[in-house]
Amino acid sequence: MSAIGGALPRLERTGRVTQLHVLRSEWTKLMSVRSTRWSLLAAVLLTIGLPLLFAGVTTSHWGSMAPHERADRHPLDIALAGVNVSQLAIAVLGVLVITAEYSTGMIRSTMIAVPKRLPVLWAKMIVYALVAFVLMIPSVLIAFVGSQAILNRHHILQISFSHPGVARSVIGGAVYLMLVGIFAYAIGAITRNTAGGIATFAGIFFVIPPLMNILPTSWNNAISPYLPSEAGRQIFSLTQGAHSLSPAAGGALFVGYCAAGLALSAILLVTRDT
Amino acid sequence: MTKVYGEKRAVDDLTFTVKPGIVTGFLGPNGSGKSTTMRLVLGLDRPTGGDVTVNGKHYCEHPAPLHEVGALLEARSIHTGRSARNHLLALARTHGVSRRRVDELIDLVGLHDVARKRAGKFSLGMGQRLGIASALLGDPHTLLLDEPVNGLDPEGIHWIRNLLRSLAAEGRTVFVSSHLMSEMAVTADHLIVIGRGKLIADTSVDEFVRRASGLVVHVRTPDATRLSELVTKDGVHVTSTEPNVLEIEGLTPEQVGELAAGHRIVLHGLSERQASLEEAFMHLTRDDVEFKALEREQEAAA
């Protein structure tokens, strides 16, 4: 530690707290923590790597596969296989972006700098959603082009990007991941606790949906399509099941869940003590 | 203002004003409500009753809050995975404050060599310096520092004292909490003393010392237990640091001597000395602390 001394230099110019300033601050925060970079790298690698791996395995086993097995394979299922896994990395980071401030005490510094609080909630959400989207768009495109190129070596499971619904599904994969990030972020903002936030997300996305199978089929069919995970999934599904919502309706509903979560976090943020 | 957490009245109908141009000490035993008061001023917690303003406005209504108040809280308020420099940079950006200013402050508090290390690896003293740097970032009119000398080495303590005095001399409002009377005696001009969330004194340091520090009678006797029982009454406080020695506050040596003679108690020594500042402070806040200990016992029994 070097010597300390000198008087406090005067500030040449005092800026005000604006939404744009808070956005820049949140960008600095997101990019200056190591765990962010690792989680985002993991999401990118999973989104690209798993489809390439599945394409390779499918190609090498194609000769020994039964006709009904071959019929079950769909090129988009392979191209977007990574989305199902990388959503976990995106969700965990979405929770952490806000709960890490509470667990480390950083939230006090943040709220002293921005005592109106809400600009922080919006800035964090916007920065994280944009970062997730900007990284996931090329990832899903590379996954699609790459998996198609591998499958093309055996001239199997080819589908054109201009085929109806394909472009929407591939881009939809990135949109879905961004929305999962926002949904998880809202849960983190409500729970203010990393373990609680991740557990809540996992409960909603991975525990409740299979539980629906215990219900009578008619109930299951009536409820399941409206679960956040099922509604959101339609954004990147090429074809819809008999009871599923359309991609537009499912997407709109999932956006609605995100908005509701954010609204609740906003109310709690301004009313709770920090 | 008042702040109630569940059953506990952390701050109880507390009213005071802090003036610019001087260092005001905020003194109270641990758990007396100092930190809560600071959190209420900064809007981190909302008062249950009453109101608190900074320069005529609620803290959150100022367009540039960091230019209004620079705060150092007692609790750590730093993301452990971020470097000191990035921490300050993130705070600076909320107000559009330049990167150059961040580097100036890092030099000022002496963190130049460790500015790019993760804050989680910082010692208590280094964390404290980083907290002081963030408090000074916005060139604030008012400084609100909760136990700033905690964990600082003697050089650091000396530096912060001089810094606080020079900031006050520039016309800023400086409000510093401490549970150490001796620290406040050398740093502060004015004192706000609280105990159990209530205001005990709002006075200059000189006046506080004059009023609070009484005399202590030092007695050496083989019959300490009996003498202790005899002198104990309202307004008299007896402590015993070693066998056969009593320290009595609230009576003169004459009164103690005559009382002992009247009950045929042998005295081996009888002298008086000035109470220290710490003793004066403890004398003022003792009832509050003791009452709280009693309350805790009752709670445990219930």
Interface residues (C-beta under 8 A of the other chain):
Chain A: M1 S2 A3 I4 G5 G6 A7 L8 P9 R10 L11 E12 R13 T14 G15 R16 V17 T18 H21 V22 R24 S25 E26 T28 K29 S32 V33 R34 S35 A100 E101 T104 G105 M106 I107 R108 S109 M111 I112 A113 V114 P115 K116 R117 D273 T274
Chain B: R39 L42 G43 L44 D45 R46 Y59 C60 H62 P63 A64 P65 L66 H67 V69 A71 L73 A75 R76 S77 I78 H79 T80 G81 R82 S83 N86 H87 L89 A90 L91 A92 R93 T94 H95 G96 V97 S98 R101 E104 D107 L108 V109 G110 L111 H112 D113 V114 M126 R129 S134 L136 G138 D139 E155 G156 W159 L163 S166 L167
